């Protein structure tokens, strides 16, 4: 039996989801899009999971959509599969980290950018390759890039479709950290563990507030913050944090409801 194209592993409160088509630099075929979405939803719904790491097998992150495989699906149907996976990723409550080694191009780069944090190796290479394939942006690239780098830089990156190295990607704010390739996995593991130790309800709300904030007015953002804080005060985590502060200890967060 062929190996699954998406692998899942668990370590403590961290779930790692690995694209597993290394012979195609983890390019995603039609059957893998819904499978990836399903695995993301399962991890998000798993109460054991407090952080999700998304990565690729064989030394590459993802070469985008696999256009070499004829699926028989109408192009619009194929794009709807892509879009549903993108929406699933962006709507996860659990914090996500993209662990990027090797290439991340096209939808593969936008898959990484859709994560909350991006850790790249010093040999990572990025490109919005679409123009060189006679295509336009997908997997949310037209929405993500202007928010991250501004309109002019977004147009440069998209229209020219040049490769961007890790240092430039970090300078532009497209990568959170750049690490030596042999240190990347350990760094991501430590960072994911730190996220997993955080207050899950507060972090989920923080993600939602920041994602919505760019399109909200100040009044709307403030009202959303007020509602989120009211929810936070209903958990045991806020009391645990205040008690730890008084006692000069480290709090243990569970995300449990603290009401009657």
C-alpha positions as a Markdown table, in Angstrom:
| # | Residue | x | y | z |
|---|---|---|---|---|
| 1 | Unk | 0.0 | 0.0 | 0.0 |
| 2 | Unk | 1.3 | 3.5 | -0.9 |
| 3 | Unk | 2.3 | 5.8 | 2.0 |
| 4 | Unk | -0.3 | 8.4 | 2.9 |
| 5 | Unk | 0.4 | 11.8 | 1.2 |
| 6 | Unk | -0.2 | 13.5 | 4.5 |
| 7 | Unk | 1.4 | 12.2 | 7.7 |
| 8 | Unk | 0.4 | 13.1 | 11.3 |
| 9 | Unk | 2.5 | 12.7 | 14.4 |
| 10 | Unk | 1.9 | 13.8 | 18.0 |
| 11 | Unk | 4.5 | 14.8 | 20.7 |
| 12 | Unk | 3.0 | 16.0 | 24.0 |
| 13 | Unk | 0.6 | 18.8 | 23.0 |
| 14 | Unk | 2.1 | 19.4 | 19.5 |
| 15 | Unk | 0.7 | 17.9 | 16.4 |
| 16 | Unk | 3.0 | 17.8 | 13.3 |
| 17 | Unk | 1.4 | 17.5 | 9.9 |
| 18 | Unk | 3.8 | 16.6 | 7.1 |
| 19 | Unk | 3.2 | 16.7 | 3.4 |
| 20 | Unk | 4.5 | 13.4 | 2.1 |
| 21 | Unk | 5.1 | 13.5 | -1.6 |
| 22 | Unk | 8.9 | 14.1 | -1.6 |
| 23 | Unk | 9.3 | 12.7 | -5.1 |
| 24 | Unk | 7.4 | 15.8 | -6.3 |
| 25 | Unk | 8.9 | 18.2 | -3.7 |
| 26 | Unk | 5.6 | 17.7 | -1.8 |
| 27 | Unk | 3.5 | 19.3 | -4.6 |
| 28 | Unk | -0.2 | 18.8 | -3.7 |
| 29 | Unk | -2.4 | 16.8 | -6.1 |
| 30 | Unk | -6.2 | 16.9 | -6.2 |
| 31 | Unk | -6.6 | 14.0 | -3.7 |
| 32 | Unk | -4.2 | 15.6 | -1.2 |
| 33 | Unk | -6.0 | 19.0 | -0.9 |
| 34 | Unk | -9.1 | 17.6 | 1.0 |
| 35 | Unk | -6.9 | 15.2 | 2.9 |
| 36 | Unk | -4.8 | 18.0 | 4.2 |
| 37 | Unk | -7.9 | 20.0 | 5.2 |
| 38 | Unk | -9.3 | 16.9 | 7.0 |
| 39 | Unk | -6.0 | 16.4 | 9.0 |
| 40 | Unk | -5.9 | 20.1 | 9.9 |
| 41 | Unk | -9.5 | 20.0 | 11.2 |
| 42 | Unk | -8.8 | 16.8 | 13.1 |
| 43 | Unk | -5.8 | 18.3 | 14.8 |
| 44 | Unk | -7.7 | 21.5 | 15.7 |
| 45 | Unk | -10.6 | 19.5 | 17.2 |
| 46 | Unk | -8.2 | 17.3 | 19.2 |
| 47 | Unk | -8.2 | 18.5 | 22.8 |
| 48 | Unk | -4.6 | 17.1 | 23.2 |
| 49 | Unk | -3.4 | 19.5 | 20.5 |
| 50 | Unk | -2.3 | 22.9 | 21.6 |
| 51 | Unk | 0.0 | 23.8 | 18.7 |
| 52 | Unk | 0.2 | 22.6 | 15.0 |
| 53 | Unk | 3.4 | 22.3 | 13.0 |
| 54 | Unk | 3.1 | 22.1 | 9.2 |
| 55 | Unk | 6.1 | 20.9 | 7.2 |
| 56 | Unk | 7.2 | 18.8 | 4.3 |
| 57 | Unk | 9.1 | 15.5 | 3.9 |
| 58 | Unk | 12.4 | 15.0 | 2.1 |
| 59 | Unk | 14.0 | 18.4 | 2.5 |
| 60 | Unk | 11.3 | 20.6 | 0.8 |
| 61 | Unk | 8.2 | 22.3 | 2.1 |
| 62 | Unk | 5.9 | 22.4 | -0.9 |
| 63 | Unk | 6.2 | 23.0 | -4.6 |
| 64 | Unk | 2.6 | 24.1 | -4.8 |
| 65 | Unk | -0.1 | 22.4 | -6.7 |
| 66 | Unk | 0.9 | 19.3 | -8.8 |
| 67 | Unk | -0.1 | 20.3 | -12.3 |
| 68 | Unk | 1.5 | 17.1 | -13.8 |
| 69 | Unk | -1.3 | 14.9 | -12.6 |
| 70 | Unk | -4.6 | 14.9 | -14.6 |
| 71 | Unk | -7.4 | 14.6 | -12.0 |
| 72 | Unk | -10.3 | 14.7 | -14.4 |
| 73 | Unk | -12.0 | 17.4 | -12.4 |
| 74 | Unk | -13.2 | 20.6 | -13.9 |
| 75 | Unk | -10.7 | 23.4 | -13.1 |
| 76 | Unk | -13.3 | 25.3 | -11.1 |
| 77 | Unk | -13.9 | 22.2 | -9.0 |
| 78 | Unk | -10.2 | 21.8 | -8.4 |
| 79 | Unk | -9.9 | 25.4 | -7.3 |
| 80 | Unk | -12.8 | 24.9 | -4.9 |
| 81 | Unk | -10.8 | 22.1 | -3.3 |
| 82 | Unk | -7.8 | 24.4 | -3.0 |
| 83 | Unk | -10.0 | 27.2 | -1.5 |
| 84 | Unk | -11.6 | 25.0 | 1.1 |
| 85 | Unk | -8.2 | 23.9 | 2.3 |
| 86 | Unk | -7.1 | 27.5 | 2.5 |
| 87 | Unk | -10.2 | 28.5 | 4.5 |
| 88 | Unk | -9.6 | 25.5 | 6.8 |
| 89 | Unk | -6.1 | 26.6 | 7.5 |
| 90 | Unk | -6.9 | 30.3 | 8.1 |
| 91 | Unk | -9.8 | 29.4 | 10.5 |
| 92 | Unk | -8.0 | 27.1 | 12.8 |
| 93 | Unk | -8.2 | 28.1 | 16.4 |
| 94 | Unk | -4.9 | 26.3 | 17.3 |
| 95 | Unk | -1.7 | 28.3 | 16.7 |
| 96 | Unk | 0.2 | 27.1 | 13.7 |
| 97 | Unk | 3.9 | 27.2 | 12.7 |
| 98 | Unk | 5.2 | 26.5 | 9.2 |
| 99 | Unk | 8.6 | 24.7 | 9.2 |
| 100 | Unk | 10.0 | 25.5 | 5.8 |
| 101 | Unk | 13.1 | 23.8 | 4.3 |
| 102 | Unk | 13.9 | 23.8 | 0.6 |
| 103 | Unk | 11.3 | 25.1 | -1.8 |
| 104 | Unk | 8.0 | 26.8 | -0.9 |
| 105 | Unk | 6.6 | 28.0 | -4.2 |
| 106 | Unk | 3.2 | 29.0 | -5.5 |
| 107 | Unk | 0.4 | 27.6 | -3.4 |
| 108 | Unk | 3.1 | 26.0 | -1.2 |
| 109 | Unk | 4.4 | 29.4 | -0.2 |
| 110 | Unk | 0.9 | 30.7 | 0.5 |
| 111 | Unk | 0.3 | 27.6 | 2.5 |
| 112 | Unk | 3.3 | 28.6 | 4.7 |
| 113 | Unk | 2.1 | 32.2 | 4.8 |
| 114 | Unk | -1.3 | 31.1 | 6.0 |
| 115 | Unk | 0.3 | 29.8 | 9.2 |
| 116 | Unk | 0.6 | 32.1 | 12.2 |
| 117 | Unk | 4.4 | 31.8 | 12.3 |
| 118 | Unk | 7.0 | 30.8 | 9.7 |
| 119 | Unk | 10.4 | 29.4 | 10.6 |
| 120 | Unk | 12.6 | 28.9 | 7.5 |
| 121 | Unk | 16.0 | 27.2 | 7.1 |
| 122 | Unk | 18.9 | 29.2 | 5.6 |
| 123 | Unk | 18.5 | 27.1 | 2.4 |
| 124 | Unk | 14.8 | 27.8 | 1.9 |
| 125 | Unk | 13.7 | 29.3 | -1.4 |
| 126 | Unk | 10.4 | 31.1 | -2.0 |
| 127 | Unk | 8.5 | 32.1 | -5.1 |
| 128 | Unk | 5.0 | 33.2 | -6.2 |
| 129 | Unk | 5.8 | 31.1 | -9.3 |
| 130 | Unk | 2.3 | 31.5 | -10.9 |
| 131 | Unk | 3.2 | 34.0 | -13.6 |
| 132 | Unk | 5.9 | 31.7 | -14.9 |
| 133 | Unk | 3.2 | 29.0 | -15.3 |
| 134 | Unk | 0.7 | 31.3 | -17.1 |
| 135 | Unk | -1.4 | 31.5 | -13.9 |
| 136 | Unk | -2.4 | 34.0 | -11.3 |
| 137 | Unk | -2.2 | 33.9 | -7.5 |
| 138 | Unk | -4.2 | 31.4 | -5.5 |
| 139 | Unk | -4.4 | 29.8 | -2.0 |
| 140 | Unk | -5.1 | 33.3 | -0.7 |
| 141 | Unk | -1.9 | 34.9 | -2.1 |
| 142 | Unk | -3.8 | 38.0 | -3.4 |
| 143 | Unk | -5.2 | 38.6 | 0.1 |
| 144 | Unk | -2.0 | 37.7 | 2.1 |
| 145 | Unk | 0.8 | 39.5 | 0.2 |
| 146 | Unk | -0.5 | 43.1 | 0.3 |
| 147 | Unk | -1.3 | 42.7 | 4.0 |
| 148 | Unk | 2.2 | 41.4 | 4.8 |
| 149 | Unk | 4.4 | 43.5 | 2.5 |
| 150 | Unk | 2.3 | 46.3 | 1.1 |
| 151 | Unk | 0.9 | 46.6 | -2.4 |
| 152 | Unk | 4.0 | 47.5 | -4.4 |
| 153 | Unk | 6.2 | 44.8 | -3.0 |
| 154 | Unk | 3.3 | 42.3 | -3.4 |
| 155 | Unk | 3.1 | 43.2 | -7.1 |
| 156 | Unk | 6.8 | 42.9 | -7.5 |
| 157 | Unk | 6.9 | 39.5 | -5.9 |
| 158 | Unk | 3.8 | 38.3 | -7.8 |
| 159 | Unk | 4.3 | 39.8 | -11.3 |
| 160 | Unk | 8.0 | 39.0 | -11.7 |
| 161 | Unk | 7.7 | 35.6 | -9.9 |
| 162 | Unk | 11.4 | 35.7 | -8.9 |
| 163 | Unk | 12.8 | 33.5 | -6.2 |
| 164 | Unk | 13.2 | 35.1 | -2.8 |
| 165 | Unk | 15.9 | 33.9 | -0.4 |
| 166 | Unk | 15.3 | 33.4 | 3.3 |
| 167 | Unk | 17.1 | 36.6 | 4.4 |
| 168 | Unk | 15.0 | 38.8 | 2.0 |
| 169 | Unk | 11.9 | 37.0 | 3.1 |
| 170 | Unk | 12.7 | 37.7 | 6.7 |
| 171 | Unk | 13.4 | 41.4 | 6.0 |
| 172 | Unk | 10.1 | 41.7 | 4.2 |
| 173 | Unk | 8.2 | 40.1 | 7.1 |
| 174 | Unk | 7.3 | 37.0 | 5.1 |
| 175 | Unk | 9.3 | 34.8 | 7.4 |
| 176 | Unk | 9.3 | 35.0 | 11.2 |
| 177 | Unk | 12.7 | 33.4 | 11.8 |
| 178 | Unk | 15.6 | 32.0 | 9.7 |
| 179 | Unk | 17.7 | 29.2 | 11.3 |
| 180 | Unk | 20.5 | 27.0 | 10.0 |
| 181 | Unk | 19.0 | 23.9 | 8.4 |
| 182 | Unk | 20.4 | 21.5 | 11.0 |
| 183 | Unk | 18.8 | 23.6 | 13.8 |
| 184 | Unk | 15.4 | 24.3 | 12.3 |
| 185 | Unk | 13.5 | 21.2 | 13.6 |
| 186 | Unk | 14.7 | 21.7 | 17.2 |
| 187 | Unk | 13.9 | 25.4 | 17.1 |
| 188 | Unk | 10.4 | 24.8 | 15.8 |
| 189 | Unk | 9.9 | 22.1 | 18.4 |
| 190 | Unk | 10.8 | 24.5 | 21.2 |
| 191 | Unk | 8.7 | 27.2 | 19.8 |
| 192 | Unk | 5.7 | 24.9 | 19.4 |
| 193 | Unk | 6.1 | 23.7 | 22.9 |
| 194 | Unk | 6.1 | 27.3 | 24.1 |
| 195 | Unk | 2.8 | 27.9 | 22.2 |
| 196 | Unk | 1.4 | 24.7 | 23.6 |
| 197 | Unk | 2.1 | 25.8 | 27.1 |
| 198 | Unk | 0.1 | 29.0 | 26.6 |
| 199 | Unk | -3.5 | 29.7 | 27.5 |
| 200 | Unk | -5.4 | 28.0 | 24.7 |
| 201 | Unk | -8.6 | 30.1 | 24.9 |
| 202 | Unk | -6.7 | 33.4 | 25.0 |
| 203 | Unk | -4.4 | 32.4 | 22.2 |
| 204 | Unk | -7.3 | 31.3 | 20.0 |
| 205 | Unk | -9.0 | 34.6 | 20.5 |
| 206 | Unk | -5.8 | 36.6 | 20.0 |
| 207 | Unk | -5.4 | 34.9 | 16.6 |
| 208 | Unk | -9.0 | 35.8 | 15.6 |
| 209 | Unk | -8.6 | 39.4 | 16.8 |
| 210 | Unk | -5.4 | 40.0 | 14.9 |
| 211 | Unk | -6.7 | 38.3 | 11.7 |
| 212 | Unk | -9.9 | 40.4 | 11.8 |
| 213 | Unk | -8.2 | 43.6 | 13.0 |
| 214 | Unk | -6.8 | 44.7 | 9.7 |
| 215 | Unk | -10.3 | 44.9 | 8.2 |
| 216 | Unk | -12.0 | 46.4 | 11.3 |
| 217 | Unk | -12.5 | 49.9 | 12.5 |
| 218 | Unk | -11.0 | 50.9 | 15.8 |
| 219 | Unk | -14.4 | 50.8 | 17.5 |
| 220 | Unk | -15.1 | 47.3 | 16.1 |
| 221 | Unk | -11.7 | 46.1 | 17.2 |
| 222 | Unk | -12.2 | 47.5 | 20.7 |
| 223 | Unk | -15.6 | 45.8 | 21.0 |
| 224 | Unk | -14.2 | 42.5 | 19.9 |
| 225 | Unk | -11.3 | 42.8 | 22.4 |
| 226 | Unk | -13.9 | 43.5 | 25.2 |
| 227 | Unk | -15.9 | 40.4 | 24.3 |
| 228 | Unk | -12.7 | 38.3 | 24.2 |
| 229 | Unk | -11.5 | 39.5 | 27.6 |
| 230 | Unk | -14.9 | 38.7 | 29.1 |
| 231 | Unk | -14.4 | 35.1 | 27.8 |
| 232 | Unk | -10.9 | 34.9 | 29.2 |
| 233 | Unk | -12.0 | 35.9 | 32.6 |
| 234 | Unk | -14.4 | 33.0 | 32.5 |
| 235 | Unk | -11.6 | 30.5 | 32.3 |
| 236 | Unk | -9.4 | 29.1 | 35.0 |
| 237 | Unk | -6.3 | 30.3 | 33.1 |
| 238 | Unk | -6.7 | 34.0 | 34.2 |
| 239 | Unk | -6.9 | 33.0 | 37.9 |
| 240 | Unk | -3.9 | 30.7 | 37.4 |
| 241 | Unk | -1.9 | 33.5 | 35.8 |
| 242 | Unk | -2.7 | 36.0 | 38.6 |
| 243 | Unk | -1.9 | 33.4 | 41.3 |
| 244 | Unk | 1.4 | 32.5 | 39.6 |
| 245 | Unk | 2.3 | 36.2 | 39.4 |
| 246 | Unk | 1.7 | 36.6 | 43.1 |
| 247 | Unk | 3.6 | 33.5 | 44.0 |
| 248 | Unk | 6.4 | 34.1 | 41.5 |
| 249 | Unk | 5.8 | 30.7 | 39.9 |
| 250 | Unk | 4.9 | 29.5 | 36.3 |
| 251 | Unk | 1.2 | 29.1 | 35.6 |
| 252 | Unk | -0.2 | 25.9 | 34.2 |
| 253 | Unk | -2.9 | 26.7 | 31.6 |
| 254 | Unk | -5.7 | 24.3 | 30.7 |
| 255 | Unk | -8.3 | 26.4 | 29.0 |
| 256 | Unk | -11.0 | 25.1 | 31.3 |
| 257 | Unk | -14.2 | 27.0 | 32.0 |
| 258 | Unk | -14.1 | 28.5 | 35.4 |
| 259 | Unk | -17.7 | 29.5 | 35.8 |
| 260 | Unk | -20.5 | 27.9 | 37.9 |
